[in-house]
């Protein structure tokens, strides 16, 4: 243990779990250290908006008692984690950052929370989101704005911005998030941490508080996934294994192995520095070149190629959103949204014509063709290296400044749309600090259910570009 920091809140989950299991440290000691850290830094960043300190200490004591009894222990036994406020956690409000939902108390856990609980994780608190989890900026009238620990003037990302800020600042080693249009990958990118968007069907999802209401719209069902954020890629791998356990409440869950068969080496990586052809920021281009070099020096073959139908797929994500929003998101935003979400959603969706039923059906049908095209492409290139965003982290509130600023954000976020449309896994990994003084990073997209390969490549990059997280808020 000599190589580990003196402060327990700085330890990674992969070190905490065996230390607790073998009684080198107690869960109470770890949880107490993390809660102390939370009390020090959270007032400055507003990442954790539901403090569960008292319950966390009780869970830690129960975890230590289980160790003393010699019970069979889960993979995260006694390890602190946080949960995003848009999924159900028994006894807590599933507010999703909306004032009108502040008293929607969950009577049971969502599958991802249930799996973390079964693995022995200790819940420190619940992390902030934008209202309805529908912005790349984590701000709402119920809980206020979350700040990026690297720069209060820039977004920590959204919608898992509370999760990314909490991890980066050392509140917990692992945070839960979810991703429909980059909501894990983009916050990880903004806060200089790692995050994985799993394949569709990998992690079971269900919202018990929505029982009796209509199921989510079709594209949301197919593209929204649950996953972890962490300071280190090894912790992502550990957390993903826990989150990916079966739950009968999700009929889309697939019992795919977490470790796939070995492919012939050297592996080919398709690199696209500017995948949409509309230009990238110099910091983004440099991050891509650095990541490619690290992979090449580790034995991967990296080739710069054009990605199949990239812009058409990104545009299709937006078409599906605009087709379904009038029936799902827009009525709720109009009835219960704060001024920020109303303005951003109006500029994103409300000013555009609603696609016809024929356009909607054609796009859903064409999605199968794009998935087939990428599946064939990835026979040659099992991994794809591309930006997480085409720009550095945005200034706070940029999406509510003007319609033009919102449109520039949408253009920069094209890589966030393509992956969900294809149902593929993608790991976001930091590459250092750019000339702008903000974190930089890339995403590594893999074949369906080959999260293991994306994590392997991400660990290569991480080893060459280690981040000094956790950090004190700046």
PyMOL commands that set and color helices and strands:
alter all, ss='L'
color gray80, all
select helices_A, chain A and resi 8-10+13-21+27-45+53-69+99-101+111-118+131-133+161-168+185-191+208-210+218-223+233-243+282-297+310-325+329-336+339-350+357-380+398-400+403-412+414-422+451-464
alter helices_A, ss='H'
color red, helices_A
select strands_A, chain A and resi 48-51+80-84+122-127+139-140+144-145+174-179+194-197+225-230+268-272+301-304+383-387+426-433+439-446
alter strands_A, ss='S'
color yellow, strands_A
deselect
rebuild
show_as cartoon
